[in-house]
Amino acid sequence: MIKTSYALNKVLTAVARQHATKEKLVDEELTGHSLSEAERQALKTGDIDALYHLGANPYLIRRVFRPNFKI
């Protein structure tokens, strides 16, 4: 079972509320959040597979990192 990460989902929710899509996040968007180093790296690189395994909500991953999905 995959765990969920409150801090990770909180960051993704904040970006999603801006109605923005990103390929990766920058340090300023991560400031003030209690993220693990793995979570930080996944957000900064836009690694959608790692985000999923770290507990990010799939809907939020898709909403924020839409440009990273290949059809």
C-alpha positions in Angstrom: 0.0 0.0 0.0 1.2 3.5 -0.9 1.3 6.0 1.9 0.2 9.6 1.6 2.2 12.6 2.4 0.4 15.6 3.8 3.2 18.0 3.2 3.7 16.8 -0.4 0.0 17.1 -1.2 -0.2 20.5 0.5 2.5 21.9 -1.9 0.8 20.4 -4.9 -2.6 21.8 -3.8 -1.1 25.3 -3.5 0.3 25.1 -7.0 -2.9 23.7 -8.4 -4.9 26.5 -6.8 -2.9 28.9 -9.0 -4.2 27.1 -12.0 -0.7 26.7 -13.2 1.0 23.7 -14.8 4.7 23.1 -14.3 7.4 20.9 -15.5 9.2 21.2 -12.2 9.0 23.4 -9.0 11.5 25.8 -7.7 12.9 26.4 -4.2 10.6 29.3 -3.6 7.6 27.1 -4.0 8.9 24.6 -1.5 9.9 27.1 1.2 8.2 26.6 4.5 7.0 23.0 3.9 8.3 20.0 5.9 9.4 17.9 3.0 11.8 15.0 3.0 14.8 15.3 0.7 13.3 12.7 -1.6 10.0 14.7 -1.9 12.0 17.9 -2.5 14.0 16.3 -5.3 10.9 14.8 -6.9 9.1 18.2 -7.0 12.2 20.0 -8.2 12.7 17.6 -11.1 9.0 16.9 -11.9 9.5 13.2 -11.4 5.9 12.0 -11.5 6.7 8.3 -10.8 8.6 9.2 -7.7 5.9 11.6 -6.5 3.3 8.9 -6.8 5.5 6.4 -4.8 6.2 9.1 -2.2 2.4 9.5 -1.5 1.3 12.4 -3.7 -2.3 12.3 -4.8 -2.5 11.2 -8.5 -5.0 13.8 -9.4 -2.7 16.6 -8.0 0.3 15.1 -9.8 -1.6 15.2 -13.1 -3.0 18.6 -12.5 0.3 20.3 -11.6 2.7 18.3 -13.8 0.5 18.0 -16.9 3.4 18.9 -19.3 5.4 15.9 -18.0 2.8 13.4 -19.2 3.5 11.9 -22.6 0.7 10.5 -24.7 
